């Protein structure tokens, strides 16, 4: 059992939210890397979502070790990932909040680099502007050995595409790399049930109502261990096979396309600001959709990351019922 670091890093007005679920194998190591940050957060807020693998016993040991620095919220049932994160975010009070996953490892300067960029953005746009900074991830195996590539390139995602129109279709922000300011949380919470994932919703709000920026270089070692909620599959046959199986299992859902549409529609209802033509297109009869697509102004054209993803999107537009 590793000892708590005796170093005294500079404190920072940052809280970290750490949702857990069956993470006994990795949680202790991850928490140690958060505690060892060159800018140590004022506290970590943790809530377990009903683990059955010994995670709750480990949390009790970790709470005794770290004391008040580790605040554990009541584990009152299984909420699911996004709702668990929402519960944690609503309990935060600091000017800045970072999101963490239970099975990653943070490099020592992750928070310091993120806060430096965040404060640059606040100097430009003001602290009342919703802001988010995030980074790429270095992929490692279950034993934290490097796999030799980074997440965004492996997934063929362009982190520069953070316009709301682009983010409405494809999320490029991985939550466990993100730092949010208080203005963003005031605008984004509560995370609605229609949100596909908490990080996607937070990114949409930051993009449409504020700013998103990318930290260089990656500050997170992203474990690939076979039990990741999402993981980094790349765009090979396993990725397309999974998408096909999702489509075949529930054709009316169109894979995740209907959920993407519902998320965009919920954003428009809450903020009165359309971020994608997709909901309106899906309300049209199928035979009229493609004509409507090609009548869109160039700035509103639907395009995903890469031609194959875009082709799949247009195929679903043609096939899905209203």
C-alpha positions as CSV (number, residue, x, y, z in Angstrom):
1,X,0.0,0.0,0.0
2,X,1.7,3.2,-1.1
3,X,2.2,5.9,1.5
4,X,0.7,9.4,1.1
5,X,3.3,11.7,-0.4
6,X,5.2,13.8,2.2
7,X,5.8,16.6,-0.4
8,X,4.0,19.8,0.0
9,X,2.8,21.0,-3.4
10,X,1.3,24.4,-3.8
11,X,-2.4,24.3,-3.0
12,X,-4.9,25.3,-5.7
13,X,-8.5,26.4,-5.6
14,X,-9.5,23.3,-7.6
15,X,-11.7,20.4,-6.6
16,X,-11.7,17.1,-8.3
17,X,-14.8,14.9,-8.8
18,X,-14.1,11.2,-8.9
19,X,-17.0,8.8,-9.6
20,X,-16.4,5.2,-8.8
21,X,-17.9,1.9,-9.8
22,X,-16.2,-1.5,-9.4
23,X,-12.8,0.1,-9.6
24,X,-11.0,-1.6,-6.8
25,X,-8.1,-2.6,-9.0
26,X,-7.0,0.9,-10.0
27,X,-8.6,3.5,-7.7
28,X,-5.8,3.6,-5.1
29,X,-3.1,4.3,-7.7
30,X,-5.2,7.0,-9.4
31,X,-6.0,8.8,-6.1
32,X,-2.2,8.8,-5.3
33,X,-1.5,10.6,-8.6
34,X,-4.1,13.3,-7.9
35,X,-2.6,13.8,-4.4
36,X,0.9,14.1,-5.9
37,X,-0.1,17.0,-8.3
38,X,2.3,19.9,-8.4
39,X,-0.9,22.0,-7.8
40,X,-2.7,19.8,-5.3
41,X,-6.5,20.2,-5.4
42,X,-8.2,21.5,-2.2
43,X,-10.2,18.3,-2.0
44,X,-11.4,15.3,-4.0
45,X,-15.2,14.5,-4.0
46,X,-15.9,10.9,-4.5
47,X,-19.1,9.0,-4.8
48,X,-19.4,5.3,-5.4
49,X,-22.3,4.1,-7.6
50,X,-23.1,0.8,-5.9
51,X,-19.9,-1.2,-6.4
52,X,-19.9,-4.9,-5.6
53,X,-16.1,-5.7,-6.0
54,X,-14.6,-4.3,-2.8
55,X,-14.4,-0.7,-4.0
56,X,-16.4,0.5,-1.0
57,X,-14.1,-1.1,1.5
58,X,-11.1,0.4,-0.3
59,X,-12.8,3.8,-0.2
60,X,-13.1,3.5,3.6
61,X,-9.4,2.8,3.9
62,X,-8.5,5.7,1.6
63,X,-10.7,8.1,3.5
64,X,-8.9,7.1,6.7
65,X,-5.6,7.7,5.0
66,X,-6.3,11.1,3.3
67,X,-8.7,12.5,5.9
68,X,-10.8,15.5,5.0
69,X,-9.0,16.0,1.7
70,X,-11.1,13.0,0.4
71,X,-14.8,13.8,0.8
72,X,-17.0,10.8,0.2
73,X,-20.6,11.5,-0.8
74,X,-23.3,9.0,0.3
75,X,-23.7,6.0,-2.0
76,X,-27.5,5.9,-2.1
77,X,-28.1,3.6,-5.1
78,X,-27.0,3.2,-8.6
79,X,-27.5,6.4,-10.6
80,X,-25.5,5.7,-13.7
81,X,-22.3,7.5,-14.9
82,X,-23.7,10.9,-16.0
83,X,-26.1,11.2,-13.0
84,X,-23.3,10.2,-10.6
85,X,-21.0,12.9,-12.0
86,X,-23.9,15.4,-11.8
87,X,-24.4,14.6,-8.1
88,X,-20.7,15.2,-7.5
89,X,-20.5,18.5,-9.6
90,X,-23.5,19.9,-7.7
91,X,-21.6,19.3,-4.4
92,X,-18.6,21.4,-5.5
93,X,-17.9,24.9,-4.4
94,X,-14.5,25.9,-5.7
95,X,-13.8,28.3,-8.7
96,X,-12.4,25.4,-10.8
97,X,-13.4,21.7,-11.0
98,X,-11.5,18.9,-12.7
99,X,-13.1,15.6,-13.6
100,X,-11.3,12.3,-13.0
101,X,-11.9,8.6,-13.8
102,X,-11.1,5.9,-11.3
103,X,-8.7,3.9,-13.5
104,X,-6.4,6.5,-15.1
105,X,-3.2,7.9,-13.9
106,X,-2.5,11.7,-13.8
107,X,0.9,13.0,-14.7
108,X,2.3,15.4,-12.0
109,X,1.7,18.7,-13.8
110,X,-1.7,18.0,-15.2
111,X,-3.6,20.4,-13.0
112,X,-0.9,23.1,-13.1
113,X,-0.9,23.1,-16.9
114,X,-4.7,23.1,-17.1
115,X,-5.1,25.9,-14.6
116,X,-2.5,28.1,-16.4
117,X,-4.4,27.9,-19.6
118,X,-7.7,28.4,-17.9
119,X,-6.5,31.6,-16.3
120,X,-5.2,32.8,-19.6
121,X,-8.7,32.3,-21.0
122,X,-10.3,34.1,-18.1
123,X,-8.0,37.0,-18.6
124,X,-9.2,37.3,-22.2
125,X,-12.9,36.5,-21.8
126,X,-13.6,37.2,-18.1
127,X,-14.4,34.8,-15.3
128,X,-18.1,34.9,-16.0
129,X,-17.6,33.3,-19.3
130,X,-18.2,29.5,-19.3
131,X,-14.8,27.9,-20.0
132,X,-13.4,24.4,-20.4
133,X,-9.8,23.2,-21.0
134,X,-9.0,19.6,-21.9
135,X,-6.2,17.6,-23.3
136,X,-5.3,14.5,-25.3
137,X,-4.5,11.2,-23.4
138,X,-1.6,8.9,-23.6
139,X,-2.8,5.3,-24.0
140,X,-1.3,2.7,-21.7
141,X,-2.2,-0.9,-20.9
142,X,-3.6,-2.3,-17.7
143,X,-0.1,-2.2,-16.1
144,X,0.4,1.4,-17.2
145,X,2.9,0.5,-19.9
146,X,2.8,2.9,-22.9
147,X,1.0,1.6,-26.0
148,X,2.8,4.2,-28.2
149,X,0.0,6.4,-29.3
150,X,-2.4,9.1,-28.2
151,X,-6.2,9.0,-28.0
152,X,-7.3,11.7,-30.4
153,X,-5.0,10.5,-33.3
154,X,-6.0,6.9,-32.6
155,X,-9.7,7.8,-32.8
156,X,-9.0,10.1,-35.8
157,X,-10.6,13.0,-34.0
158,X,-9.7,16.7,-34.7
159,X,-9.6,18.6,-31.4
160,X,-9.9,21.9,-33.2
161,X,-13.5,21.1,-34.2
162,X,-15.2,22.5,-31.2
163,X,-17.8,24.6,-32.9
164,X,-21.2,23.7,-31.5
165,X,-22.3,22.4,-34.9
166,X,-19.4,20.0,-34.9
167,X,-19.7,19.0,-31.2
168,X,-23.4,18.3,-31.6
169,X,-22.4,15.4,-33.8
170,X,-19.1,14.2,-32.3
171,X,-17.5,14.9,-28.9
172,X,-13.8,15.6,-28.9
173,X,-13.5,16.2,-25.1
174,X,-12.7,13.3,-22.8
175,X,-14.1,14.2,-19.4
176,X,-11.2,12.8,-17.4
177,X,-8.9,15.5,-18.9
178,X,-11.2,18.4,-18.4
179,X,-11.1,21.4,-16.1
180,X,-14.2,23.6,-15.8
181,X,-14.6,27.0,-14.3
182,X,-17.5,27.9,-12.0
183,X,-19.3,29.9,-14.7
184,X,-19.5,26.8,-16.9
185,X,-21.0,24.7,-14.0
186,X,-23.6,27.4,-13.2
187,X,-24.8,27.3,-16.8
188,X,-24.5,23.5,-17.5
189,X,-25.9,22.0,-14.3
190,X,-28.0,20.0,-13.9
191,X,-26.9,17.6,-16.6
192,X,-30.1,16.5,-18.2
193,X,-31.2,12.9,-18.7
194,X,-31.0,13.5,-22.5
195,X,-27.2,14.1,-22.3
196,X,-25.3,11.2,-23.9
197,X,-22.4,11.7,-21.5
198,X,-21.6,14.3,-18.9
199,X,-18.4,15.5,-20.7
200,X,-20.3,15.8,-24.0
201,X,-22.9,18.1,-22.4
202,X,-20.3,20.2,-20.6
203,X,-18.4,20.6,-23.8
204,X,-21.5,21.7,-25.7
205,X,-22.3,24.3,-23.1
206,X,-18.8,25.6,-23.1
207,X,-18.6,25.7,-26.9
208,X,-22.0,27.4,-27.4
209,X,-21.9,29.9,-24.5
210,X,-18.1,30.3,-23.9
211,X,-14.8,28.8,-25.0
212,X,-13.0,25.5,-25.1
213,X,-9.2,25.2,-25.3
214,X,-6.7,22.3,-25.7
215,X,-3.8,21.8,-23.2
216,X,-0.5,20.6,-24.6
217,X,0.8,18.0,-23.9
218,X,-1.4,15.1,-22.6
219,X,-1.7,15.0,-18.8
220,X,-3.4,11.7,-18.4
221,X,-2.3,8.1,-18.8
222,X,-5.5,6.4,-20.2
223,X,-5.6,2.7,-19.2
224,X,-7.0,0.2,-21.6
225,X,-7.9,-2.8,-19.6
226,X,-10.9,-4.5,-21.2
227,X,-13.5,-3.1,-18.8
228,X,-13.4,0.6,-19.9
229,X,-16.8,2.2,-20.2
230,X,-15.8,3.6,-23.6
231,X,-12.1,3.1,-24.2
232,X,-10.1,3.7,-27.4
233,X,-11.0,1.3,-30.1
234,X,-9.7,3.2,-33.1
235,X,-11.5,3.0,-36.4
236,X,-10.8,-0.6,-37.3
237,X,-13.2,-3.5,-37.8
238,X,-14.1,-3.7,-34.0
239,X,-15.3,-0.1,-34.0
240,X,-17.5,-0.6,-37.1
241,X,-18.7,-4.0,-35.9
242,X,-19.9,-2.5,-32.7
243,X,-21.7,0.3,-34.5
244,X,-23.4,-2.3,-36.8
245,X,-24.4,-4.4,-33.8
246,X,-25.9,-1.4,-32.1
247,X,-27.9,-0.6,-35.2
248,X,-29.1,-4.1,-35.7
249,X,-30.1,-4.5,-32.0
250,X,-32.2,-1.3,-32.1
251,X,-32.8,-0.1,-35.6
252,X,-35.1,2.7,-34.6
253,X,-32.4,4.3,-32.5
254,X,-30.0,4.5,-35.4
255,X,-27.0,3.5,-33.3
256,X,-26.5,6.6,-31.2
257,X,-27.9,9.1,-33.8
258,X,-31.4,9.5,-32.2
259,X,-29.7,10.1,-28.9
260,X,-27.5,12.7,-30.5
261,X,-30.6,14.4,-31.9
262,X,-32.3,14.3,-28.5
263,X,-29.3,15.9,-26.8
264,X,-29.2,18.7,-29.4
265,X,-33.0,19.2,-29.0
266,X,-32.7,19.4,-25.2
267,X,-29.9,22.0,-25.5
268,X,-32.1,24.1,-27.7
269,X,-35.0,23.8,-25.3
270,X,-32.9,24.8,-22.3
271,X,-30.9,27.6,-23.8
272,X,-33.1,28.8,-26.7
273,X,-30.1,28.3,-29.1
274,X,-30.1,25.7,-31.9
275,X,-26.8,24.0,-32.3
276,X,-27.5,21.6,-35.1
277,X,-30.0,21.2,-37.9
278,X,-30.3,17.5,-37.1
279,X,-33.4,17.6,-35.0
280,X,-35.3,19.6,-37.6
281,X,-34.1,17.3,-40.4
282,X,-35.3,14.2,-38.5
283,X,-38.8,15.7,-38.3
284,X,-39.0,15.7,-42.1
285,X,-40.3,12.7,-44.1
286,X,-37.3,10.5,-45.2
287,X,-37.8,11.3,-48.9
288,X,-37.3,15.1,-48.2
289,X,-34.3,14.9,-45.8
290,X,-31.5,14.6,-48.4
291,X,-32.9,17.5,-50.4
292,X,-33.1,19.6,-47.2
293,X,-29.6,18.6,-46.3
294,X,-28.2,19.9,-49.6
295,X,-30.2,23.1,-49.3
296,X,-28.5,23.9,-46.0
297,X,-26.1,26.9,-46.1
298,X,-22.5,25.7,-46.2
299,X,-21.9,26.8,-42.6
300,X,-24.6,24.4,-41.4
301,X,-23.7,21.4,-43.5
302,X,-23.5,18.1,-41.5
303,X,-20.0,16.5,-41.4
304,X,-18.4,14.2,-39.0
305,X,-14.7,13.4,-38.5
306,X,-13.7,11.6,-41.7
307,X,-15.6,10.5,-44.8
308,X,-16.7,7.1,-43.5
309,X,-18.3,8.6,-40.4
310,X,-20.0,11.3,-42.6
311,X,-21.2,8.7,-45.0
312,X,-22.7,6.7,-42.2
313,X,-24.5,9.8,-40.9
314,X,-26.0,10.5,-44.3
315,X,-27.1,6.8,-44.6
316,X,-28.9,7.0,-41.3
317,X,-30.5,10.3,-42.3
318,X,-31.9,8.6,-45.3
319,X,-33.2,5.5,-43.5
320,X,-34.3,6.3,-40.0
321,X,-38.0,6.9,-39.4
322,X,-39.1,10.2,-37.8
